[in-house]
Amino acid sequence: MSKLSTGKLRARRGLIALSATAAAIALSTAPAAAGTNLHLKSYSESCGALGCTTVEHADGYFYHDGDHWKVCDNYADGDRAVLTVFWSDSGGDHQLKIQDTNGSGNSCAEGHKDLPEGQKVIVRTWHQNGADGAEKHAKRGEATA
């Protein structure tokens, strides 16, 4: 075999190997519309002479599978646990808000809205005194439906 033919053969083998590598990478990559879950904790710390205590007031969850969310009140302080989900689409900006209603530290509230796959959402959770109280210890995160 001539040097020219050997060079062409090596180049062809190199292209085949490169193509196989690119195909393997493409197949192993997650789909672009894969959703993400989110878990947020609204908490505070109280520090004194003997150290600090962390109080977990509320847990907020967003689940991409089924596009549902919930917020749970974890602390019997009379405050309500609240969660909002925001998103924007061709119809404008949207917000859904849920909250537990008793503030006794033993309840959750749930919400659901069918969102398009791949829709980005902003989730916020906090606790507040009463139905319209000021936000306390708010936490924010982003997820994908």
Backbone torsions as a table, in degrees:
resi	resn	phi	psi	omega
1	MET	NA	138.1	-177.8
2	SER	-77.2	164.0	178.7
3	LYS	-62.3	-35.9	180.0
4	LEU	-65.5	-44.2	178.9
5	SER	-65.3	-39.9	178.5
6	THR	-63.3	-40.8	178.6
7	GLY	-63.6	-42.2	178.6
8	LYS	-63.9	-40.5	-179.6
9	LEU	-63.6	-44.1	178.3
10	ARG	-63.2	-41.6	179.6
11	ALA	-63.4	-42.1	179.7
12	ARG	-64.0	-42.8	177.8
13	ARG	-61.9	-39.8	178.5
14	GLY	-62.8	-42.6	178.1
15	LEU	-65.4	-39.8	178.5
16	ILE	-63.5	-44.9	179.4
17	ALA	-63.3	-41.0	178.7
18	LEU	-64.5	-41.9	178.2
19	SER	-63.1	-42.5	179.6
20	ALA	-64.7	-39.3	178.2
21	THR	-64.9	-45.4	179.7
22	ALA	-61.9	-40.6	178.8
23	ALA	-65.1	-40.4	179.5
24	ALA	-64.9	-40.5	177.9
25	ILE	-65.3	-44.8	-179.4
26	ALA	-61.1	-40.4	-179.1
27	LEU	-73.4	-26.4	-177.6
28	SER	-89.5	-8.1	-179.2
29	THR	-78.6	138.5	179.0
30	ALA	-65.6	150.1	178.3
31	PRO	-61.1	148.1	-176.8
32	ALA	-63.2	-27.6	-176.2
33	ALA	-95.0	13.9	-179.7
34	ALA	-62.2	130.7	-178.7
35	GLY	-81.8	165.5	176.9
36	THR	-130.8	142.5	175.1
37	ASN	-90.7	166.7	-179.5
38	LEU	-147.9	140.1	175.2
39	HIS	-131.8	120.1	179.5
40	LEU	-115.7	144.7	177.6
41	LYS	-122.6	123.3	173.4
42	SER	-94.6	114.4	-175.7
43	TYR	-140.4	163.7	174.4
44	SER	-136.5	162.4	176.6
45	GLU	-121.9	136.7	176.5
46	SER	-118.2	116.6	-176.6
47	CYS	-110.8	138.5	178.1
48	GLY	-139.3	-165.5	-177.0
49	ALA	-62.7	-29.0	-177.1
50	LEU	-96.5	3.4	179.6
51	GLY	126.4	-166.5	-176.3
52	CYS	-113.7	147.5	175.6
53	THR	-121.9	130.5	176.6
54	THR	-94.9	129.7	178.0
55	VAL	-111.7	118.6	178.9
56	GLU	-93.1	106.1	-175.2
57	HIS	-81.7	-42.9	-174.0
58	ALA	-150.0	146.5	171.5
59	ASP	-116.3	129.7	176.4
60	GLY	-116.4	137.6	-177.3
61	TYR	-130.1	140.9	168.6
62	PHE	-124.9	126.8	179.3
63	TYR	-114.6	118.1	-177.9
64	HIS	-69.5	-30.1	-179.0
65	ASP	-78.6	101.6	-176.9
66	GLY	99.2	-4.7	177.5
67	ASP	48.7	59.8	176.3
68	HIS	-130.2	162.3	-176.7
69	TRP	-147.1	161.9	176.6
70	LYS	-153.2	158.0	175.7
71	VAL	-132.1	136.4	-178.3
72	CYS	-122.4	133.8	175.7
73	ASP	-85.0	122.1	-175.0
74	ASN	-107.7	-4.2	-171.2
75	TYR	-138.1	125.4	-176.4
76	ALA	-80.2	70.0	179.1
77	ASP	-113.3	5.7	-178.3
78	GLY	86.0	-12.2	178.7
79	ASP	-79.5	150.6	176.4
80	ARG	-92.3	144.6	173.1
81	ALA	-90.1	135.0	-174.5
82	VAL	-130.9	145.8	175.8
83	LEU	-140.8	137.4	173.5
84	THR	-123.9	147.8	174.7
85	VAL	-123.4	124.6	179.5
86	PHE	-114.8	145.3	170.3
87	TRP	-158.1	159.4	177.6
88	SER	-125.4	142.4	175.0
89	ASP	-148.1	-168.0	-177.4
90	SER	-63.3	-19.2	178.2
91	GLY	-87.5	-3.2	178.6
92	GLY	119.5	-159.1	179.1
93	ASP	-97.2	141.1	-176.5
94	HIS	-131.7	149.4	176.2
95	GLN	-145.6	133.7	172.0
96	LEU	-121.1	137.4	-176.1
97	LYS	-126.7	134.5	174.1
98	ILE	-129.9	154.6	175.9
99	GLN	-155.2	149.0	172.9
100	ASP	-75.2	158.3	-171.9
101	THR	-113.4	-2.0	-176.2
102	ASN	-114.2	-17.1	176.9
103	GLY	65.0	18.3	-174.7
104	SER	-93.4	1.0	177.4
105	GLY	79.6	18.1	-178.0
106	ASN	-140.4	24.0	-176.6
107	SER	-137.2	160.4	177.0
108	CYS	-131.3	156.1	172.3
109	ALA	-124.3	147.7	-176.9
110	GLU	-129.0	152.6	176.9
111	GLY	-139.9	163.5	-178.8
112	HIS	-155.4	141.9	172.9
113	LYS	-155.7	127.4	178.8
114	ASP	-71.8	112.8	-179.2
115	LEU	-108.8	152.6	177.3
116	PRO	-63.1	143.6	177.5
117	GLU	-58.4	135.0	179.2
118	GLY	88.8	-2.8	-179.8
119	GLN	-66.4	126.1	176.4
120	LYS	-79.8	137.3	177.8
121	VAL	-130.1	151.5	172.3
122	ILE	-110.8	127.9	-177.5
123	VAL	-116.3	135.9	176.6
124	ARG	-131.5	143.1	174.7
125	THR	-137.9	149.2	179.9
126	TRP	-162.9	-178.9	170.8
127	HIS	-125.6	154.7	-176.7
128	GLN	-152.4	156.9	178.3
129	ASN	-86.7	112.7	178.9
130	GLY	78.5	-178.4	-175.5
131	ALA	-67.9	-30.1	-175.8
132	ASP	-124.8	25.2	-178.6
133	GLY	-69.4	169.9	178.6
134	ALA	-72.5	145.2	178.1
135	GLU	-65.7	136.4	175.8
136	LYS	-125.8	133.5	174.3
137	HIS	52.7	48.1	-178.9
138	ALA	-69.6	142.0	175.7
139	LYS	-125.4	146.6	-175.9
140	ARG	-131.6	144.6	175.9
141	GLY	-154.2	168.6	178.6
142	GLU	-122.1	145.8	179.2
143	ALA	-143.4	176.2	179.4
144	THR	-130.6	128.5	179.9
145	ALA	-70.0	NA	NA
